[in-house]
Amino acid sequence: MPNSTLANTLARLTLIGGLFFLSNTSVVSGQETYTWNAVFADYQLDSIQGIRLETHYRTKDVFGGQQQFILRPSYVRKINSQVTLSGGYSFLNTEKQAVFLEEHNVWQQIFYIIPLEKSTFFGWLRAEERWIENTASEFDFGGRLRIRFGWRKPISGLGKKFEFMAFNEIFMFTKNIFPHTFNQNWTFLGFRAVLSPEATLVSGYQRIHQDKQGVILAKNLWSSILFIRL
């Protein structure tokens, strides 16, 4: 199947999946449904380095209240046209069994992008050192590794500013800095749209499989991120 036909087919399936998601979130048995909205604000210090501030807000149920809030400032340094290094701090406030608990973490990331003839392959490797609040108001320390692989392809007839986008990300708890046990997996199917030179929107359906004490919990999300350049 040609790449353009594949991208168009996947885009249509994503749209159908989104409509199905919105019409069935209240009746999905044994699963959790969320929306995840975020804004990433970038400011360039010079041609190779900049700073980013991420603000995330996740709701439980499509029109429900806060389930998680994340604030994530970071420093970004471009190594070349294909490799970018970044690192920063994350503050998370997450609802767990009707109680909001905090997490503080620091992280380091290698992001890469590989242009292909008519599409783009991308991904990252991120290491996190995490301090997670428990119900006794104490903090447990743990490490985690995140590995993402993604692909973007312009949708035929809509120009290069509108692309089909997909990625899969694996989260692994670490022990002595090495991957040790499975934490969760994210799968995303959606769109990337360049709205203007200063704004890009990524939006689509996201499926999470998360290990909860040996039981795999499935979560369905509609995830949207607005990237803006200041």
N, C-alpha and C positions, 0 to 999 in steps of 0.2 A: 504494500500500500504506500503510495507517495506520501512524503512528509506533510504536504499541504492538506491532503485528504485526511490524514491521521489527525492533524491538529484540529481541523474543522469538526471531525467526528467527536473527538474528545471534548471540544468546546460545547457541542450540542448536548452531550451526555452530562457535562457539568451543569449546564442550565437546567436540564430536566431534574438532575439530582438536587439542585437548589430549590426548585419548586416543590419537589417531594419532601425535602427537609422542612420547609416552611409550613407545609400543609399537614405534616404528621408529627411534629415535635411533641404534641400533647398526648399521643397515643403510642409512643415507642416503648414497648414493654422491656423492663430490665435494663434500660439504658438512660443516660443523662444527656440533656441537650443544653447548649449554651450559645451565646453570641460573644464574640471577641472583637473589640474595636480598639485600634491603637493609632497613635500619631508619632511618627519619627521625624524630629526636627534636626536638620544638619546645618552646621556652620563651618565654612572652610577658613582655616587660619592662613593657609597658603596653598600652593599647587599640589602638595603631597600630604598635608595633614589637616585634620579638622576635629570637631567635637560633635557628638550626637546626643540628643535627649529623647528617650523613648518613654511614652506614657501609654499604659495598657489598662483597659477596663473590660472585665469579663463578667457576664451575667449568667445566672442559672435560670433556665427557661428563656425563651426568646425575649420576653418583655419583663423579665424578673429584675430583682435588685442585684447589688454587687455580690459576686462570688469571689472575685480576685481583683486586686489593684497592684500594678507594677510601675515603679519609677526607676529608670535605668540610664544614668549618664555614662558616657564612654569617650575615650580618645581613639581616633582612627588615623592610621598612617598607611599611605599607599606605597607599596614596594615597587610595583610596575603596573602595566596595564591589566595584568591578570591576577595579581596577589595583593591582598590588603590585610594588614594586621590591626587588631583592635583589642581593647581591654577596658574594664570598667567595674562599676559597682551596681548592684541591684537591690532595691527594697521591695519586698512583696508583703501584701496583707491579704490573707486567704481565709475564707470561711470553711471551717471543718467542724461538722456536727454542731452547727449554730453558734460556734465560737470563732472569732477572728484571731488568727495567729500570724506572727511576723516571721519573715525570713530575711536575712542579710547575706549577700554573697558577693564575692569578687570573681572575675572571670577573665579569661584570655582566649582570643579567637584568631584563627587563620581562615580567611575567606578567599576563595578562588573562583575565577570565571574562565571558561574555555569557549571561545567563539568557534562555532562550526560553520559549515557552508551556508546553511539556511536556518540555523537555530543556535541556541546557546546552552551549554552545560555549566552548572554552577554548584557550589556546595561550601560547607564549612566544617571545621573541627573546633569545638569549643570546650574548654575545661572550666569547671566551676568548683570553687571552695565555698561551702554553704554552712551557715549557722541558722538552724531551724528551731523556732520556739515550740515547745511542747505544752501540754495542758497544765503542767506544774509551773509555768512561766519561766522555765529554764531553757537553755539553748543546746541542742545537739549538733555536733559537727559531722559533716560528711562531704565526700567529693562526688562529682558526677562528670561524665563525658558525654557530649552531644555530637552526633555525626549526621550531617545533612547532605543529601544528593538531590539536585533539582535540574529541571529542563524547561526552557522557554522556546516558543515557536510562534512567529507572526501568523495571524489567522488570515487566510487568503481573502482578498477583497476588502480588508479593513485597514491595510497599511501597516507599516512597521511599528506604529505607536500602540497597537492593540495586539496582545499576545496571549496565547494559551500558556498556562504555567502549572507545573506539577512538581511536588517534591516529597521525599520521604525522609524522616529524621528519627534516628534511634537514640534513646537515652540509656546510658549504662551507669550504675553506681560503680565507683572505683574503690580499690583497696590497694594501698601503697602505690598510688597514682595510676594503676593499671585497671582496665575494665574488669568488673567482677560479677555483677548480677544485673539482670534486666530491670529497668524502671518503667519505661513507656515507649510507645512508637506513635509518631504523627504521620498521617498521609494527607496531602492537600491537593485538590484539583480546583483550578480557578482561572482568573484572568489578571493580566498586568496591563494597565492603561496609562499612557503618558498623557496627562491632562493639560500640562503646560510645561515650559522649561523649568519651572520651580516646583511642580507637583506631579506625583505619580501615585496611582491607586492600585493596590493588590487586593483582590477580594475573591472568596470562593468557599467551597465546602471543605471542612477539615474533620478527619476521623482520628480519634485518639484511643489507643488501647493501653491501659495503665494497670500495672501490677499492684493490687491492694491485698497484701498479706496472703499471697498465693492465688488470689482470685483475679482474673483479668476483667477489668471494668471498661466498658465501651462508652465513649462520649462522642456526641455529634455537635459540631460547631459550625456557625457561619462566621468566618473570620475576615476582617477588613483592616488593612493598614494603609494610612495616608502618609506618604513620604513628602516632606516639604524641605526646600532649600532656602535658607534665610540669607 
